[in-house]
Amino acid sequence: MQEVEWIELKKTIEDNGGRKMKVLLVNGSPHKKGCTFTALTEVAETLNKEEIDTEIFWVGTKPLVGCTACMKCIEIGCCSFNDCVNDFLDIVPDADGFIFGSPVHYAAASGAITSFMDRVFYADLLGGRQSFYLKPAAAVISARRAGTTATFDQINKYFTISEMPIISSRYWNMVHGAKPEDVKKDLEGLQTMRVLARNMAWFLKCKEAGTKAGVPFPAREEGIFTNFIRE
C-alpha cells in the first residue's frame, strides 16, 4: 500500500471514532434458517457479546451463474451479472471481518456459495476495490456426516489469495446435523463456533489497537505473473 493510501485509511479510521466494528457472515445454504444458519448464529451471538456488530447475508435460492471471465468488472468496477453478488460487494467495504458459511454438497461447498465467492472475489480484485485486503476471515461448514474438511479447505483458498488473515478455532470450523435441532445437540461444534468468534473479536481489537498506535500496513509489491508454459 502506498503512503498516500495509508494516510487516507488512517484518516477514515480516525473519522469513524466510536464506530463499532462489524463482521459480515454469509449463509451459502439454500435454507435460510437451516444448519449453516444455526452455526453462523452461534458465531454472531458470541461476537455480539464481544461488542462486535454482525450481519448475516443470505445468498438466497435464485440461480447464481458462475464467473464467465468476461472481464467486464475491470471496466465497471462490479460484476456484469447484477444480482446478490453486487449487493454484497456494496456492503463489503463497511465490514471489518468475514465468515463464509456453506453446507456440504457432494464433499464440496455448495454450488451457490462457490459461484458467489468466485464472482465476489474476482470482481473485487479486477474492479480495483481491494475491499478484503488484510481483513480477517473464516469458513464455517455444516454437514450431516462427511465432506467437511474438503469444503473447509476449498473456502479458505479465497482468503489466502486475497491477503486475508485466517482466524482459527480449537478445531476445524464445522457442525454436524441433518436439521437445526441436530446442530444444537452438537455441543463440540457449537463450542468451536464460540471459540472462533472470540478469536475473531480478539484479532479485530488487536488490529484496531495497532492502527491507532500508528503501525503501518505491510509494504506492497506489484504482482508478478509467471506462466508455466513458455515459448
C-alpha positions as CSV (number, residue, x, y, z in Angstrom):
1,M,0.0,0.0,0.0
2,Q,1.4,3.4,-1.0
3,E,1.9,6.0,1.7
4,V,-1.0,8.2,0.5
5,E,-3.3,5.2,0.7
6,W,-2.3,4.5,4.2
7,I,-2.8,8.2,5.2
8,E,-6.3,8.1,3.8
9,L,-7.1,4.8,5.5
10,K,-5.8,6.1,8.9
11,K,-7.9,9.3,8.5
12,T,-11.0,7.2,7.7
13,I,-10.5,5.2,10.9
14,E,-10.0,8.3,13.0
15,D,-13.1,10.0,11.5
16,N,-15.1,6.9,12.4
17,G,-14.0,7.0,16.0
18,G,-16.5,5.3,18.2
19,R,-17.9,3.1,15.3
20,K,-18.4,-0.4,16.4
21,M,-16.5,-3.0,14.3
22,K,-18.6,-5.3,12.2
23,V,-18.4,-8.8,10.9
24,L,-20.4,-10.0,7.8
25,L,-21.5,-13.6,7.9
26,V,-22.5,-15.2,4.6
27,N,-25.0,-18.0,4.6
28,G,-24.4,-20.0,1.5
29,S,-27.1,-22.6,2.1
30,P,-30.4,-22.7,0.1
31,H,-32.1,-23.0,3.5
32,K,-32.4,-19.5,5.1
33,K,-32.6,-20.8,8.6
34,G,-31.1,-24.3,8.4
35,C,-28.0,-25.9,9.8
36,T,-25.5,-23.4,8.3
37,F,-27.6,-20.5,9.7
38,T,-27.6,-22.2,13.1
39,A,-23.8,-22.4,13.2
40,L,-23.5,-18.8,12.0
41,T,-25.9,-17.6,14.6
42,E,-23.8,-19.1,17.3
43,V,-20.8,-17.2,16.0
44,A,-22.8,-14.0,15.6
45,E,-24.2,-14.1,19.1
46,T,-20.8,-14.6,20.6
47,L,-19.4,-11.7,18.6
48,N,-22.2,-9.5,19.8
49,K,-21.2,-10.3,23.4
50,E,-17.7,-9.2,22.5
51,E,-19.2,-5.8,21.3
52,I,-18.7,-6.6,17.6
53,D,-21.7,-5.9,15.3
54,T,-22.8,-8.6,12.9
55,E,-25.0,-9.1,9.9
56,I,-25.9,-12.4,8.2
57,F,-26.1,-12.1,4.4
58,W,-28.1,-14.9,2.8
59,V,-27.2,-15.7,-0.9
60,G,-30.8,-16.9,-1.4
61,T,-32.3,-19.5,-3.7
62,K,-32.2,-17.7,-7.1
63,P,-29.9,-19.4,-9.6
64,L,-26.4,-18.0,-9.4
65,V,-24.3,-18.1,-12.6
66,G,-20.6,-18.8,-12.2
67,C,-17.9,-16.4,-13.4
68,T,-17.7,-16.3,-17.2
69,A,-14.4,-14.4,-17.3
70,C,-15.9,-11.6,-19.4
71,M,-13.6,-9.1,-17.6
72,K,-16.4,-6.5,-17.6
73,C,-15.6,-5.9,-13.9
74,I,-12.4,-4.2,-14.9
75,E,-14.5,-1.6,-16.7
76,I,-17.5,-1.2,-14.4
77,G,-16.0,-2.0,-11.1
78,C,-18.5,-4.7,-10.2
79,C,-19.9,-7.9,-11.7
80,S,-21.6,-7.7,-15.0
81,F,-24.4,-10.0,-13.6
82,N,-26.4,-7.7,-11.4
83,D,-27.6,-10.0,-8.6
84,C,-26.8,-10.7,-4.9
85,V,-23.1,-10.6,-5.7
86,N,-23.2,-6.9,-6.4
87,D,-25.5,-6.4,-3.4
88,F,-22.8,-8.0,-1.3
89,L,-19.9,-6.0,-2.9
90,D,-21.7,-2.8,-2.0
91,I,-21.7,-3.6,1.8
92,V,-18.2,-5.3,1.9
93,P,-16.2,-2.0,2.5
94,D,-18.1,-1.3,5.8
95,A,-17.2,-4.7,7.2
96,D,-14.1,-5.4,9.3
97,G,-14.2,-9.2,9.1
98,F,-15.9,-12.0,7.3
99,I,-17.3,-15.5,8.0
100,F,-18.4,-17.6,5.0
101,G,-20.7,-20.5,5.7
102,S,-21.6,-23.4,3.5
103,P,-23.3,-26.8,3.7
104,V,-21.5,-29.8,2.2
105,H,-22.8,-30.8,-1.2
106,Y,-21.0,-33.9,-2.7
107,A,-18.0,-33.4,-0.4
108,A,-17.6,-29.8,-1.5
109,A,-19.0,-26.3,-0.9
110,S,-22.5,-25.6,-2.3
111,G,-22.7,-24.6,-5.9
112,A,-24.3,-21.3,-4.9
113,I,-21.5,-20.2,-2.5
114,T,-18.9,-21.4,-5.0
115,S,-20.3,-19.2,-7.8
116,F,-20.9,-16.4,-5.3
117,M,-17.4,-16.4,-4.0
118,D,-15.8,-16.8,-7.4
119,R,-17.5,-13.7,-8.7
120,V,-17.2,-11.7,-5.5
121,F,-13.5,-12.1,-5.1
122,Y,-12.8,-11.8,-8.8
123,A,-14.9,-8.7,-9.3
124,D,-13.4,-7.1,-6.2
125,L,-9.9,-7.7,-7.4
126,L,-10.2,-6.8,-11.1
127,G,-12.6,-3.9,-10.2
128,G,-9.8,-2.3,-8.2
129,R,-11.8,-2.4,-4.9
130,Q,-9.3,-4.3,-2.7
131,S,-12.1,-4.5,-0.1
132,F,-10.8,-7.7,1.5
133,Y,-7.2,-6.7,2.0
134,L,-5.9,-7.7,5.5
135,K,-9.4,-8.2,6.8
136,P,-9.7,-11.4,8.9
137,A,-11.9,-14.2,7.6
138,A,-13.0,-17.7,8.4
139,A,-15.1,-20.6,6.9
140,V,-17.9,-22.4,8.7
141,I,-19.1,-25.7,7.4
142,S,-22.2,-27.8,8.2
143,A,-22.8,-31.4,7.1
144,R,-24.9,-34.4,8.0
145,R,-21.8,-36.6,8.0
146,A,-18.7,-36.2,5.8
147,G,-17.0,-33.8,3.4
148,T,-16.5,-31.0,5.9
149,T,-12.7,-30.8,5.7
150,A,-12.6,-30.7,1.9
151,T,-15.1,-27.9,1.9
152,F,-13.2,-26.1,4.7
153,D,-10.0,-26.2,2.6
154,Q,-11.9,-25.1,-0.5
155,I,-13.3,-21.9,1.1
156,N,-10.0,-21.0,2.8
157,K,-8.3,-20.7,-0.5
158,Y,-10.2,-17.5,-1.3
159,F,-8.8,-15.9,1.8
160,T,-5.1,-16.8,1.2
161,I,-5.1,-15.4,-2.3
162,S,-6.6,-12.2,-1.1
163,E,-4.1,-11.5,1.7
164,M,-6.7,-12.1,4.4
165,P,-5.6,-13.4,7.9
166,I,-7.5,-16.6,8.6
167,I,-9.0,-16.9,12.1
168,S,-8.9,-20.3,13.6
169,S,-10.7,-22.1,16.4
170,R,-9.7,-25.0,18.5
171,Y,-11.0,-27.5,15.9
172,W,-11.9,-27.2,12.2
173,N,-14.9,-24.9,12.0
174,M,-17.7,-27.5,11.4
175,V,-21.0,-28.6,12.8
176,H,-22.9,-31.8,12.2
177,G,-26.6,-32.5,11.8
178,A,-29.4,-33.1,9.2
179,K,-31.5,-30.3,10.7
180,P,-31.0,-27.3,13.0
181,E,-32.2,-29.3,16.0
182,D,-29.4,-31.8,15.4
183,V,-26.8,-29.0,15.2
184,K,-27.9,-27.6,18.6
185,K,-27.0,-31.0,20.1
186,D,-23.5,-30.9,18.6
187,L,-22.0,-29.4,21.7
188,E,-18.4,-29.6,20.5
189,G,-19.3,-28.0,17.2
190,L,-21.2,-25.1,18.8
191,Q,-18.2,-24.6,21.2
192,T,-15.9,-24.4,18.2
193,M,-18.2,-21.7,16.8
194,R,-17.9,-19.7,20.0
195,V,-14.2,-20.0,20.2
196,L,-13.9,-18.9,16.6
197,A,-16.0,-15.8,17.4
198,R,-13.9,-14.8,20.4
199,N,-10.7,-15.3,18.4
200,M,-12.1,-13.1,15.6
201,A,-13.0,-10.5,18.1
202,W,-9.6,-10.6,19.7
203,F,-7.9,-10.2,16.3
204,L,-10.1,-7.3,15.3
205,K,-9.4,-5.5,18.6
206,C,-5.6,-6.1,18.2
207,K,-5.8,-4.7,14.6
208,E,-7.7,-1.7,15.8
209,A,-5.2,-1.0,18.6
210,G,-2.3,-1.4,16.2
211,T,-3.9,1.0,13.7
212,K,-4.4,3.6,16.5
213,A,-0.8,3.2,17.5
214,G,0.3,4.0,14.0
215,V,1.5,0.6,13.0
216,P,1.7,0.8,9.1
217,F,0.3,-1.8,6.8
218,P,3.0,-4.1,5.1
219,A,4.8,-2.7,2.1
220,R,3.2,-4.0,-1.1
221,E,4.8,-5.2,-4.3
222,E,3.4,-5.2,-7.8
223,G,2.1,-8.6,-8.7
224,I,4.3,-10.9,-10.7
225,F,2.6,-13.4,-13.0
226,T,4.7,-16.3,-14.4
227,N,3.3,-18.7,-16.9
228,F,4.2,-22.4,-16.6
229,I,4.3,-22.8,-20.4
230,R,7.0,-20.8,-22.2
231,E,7.7,-20.3,-25.9
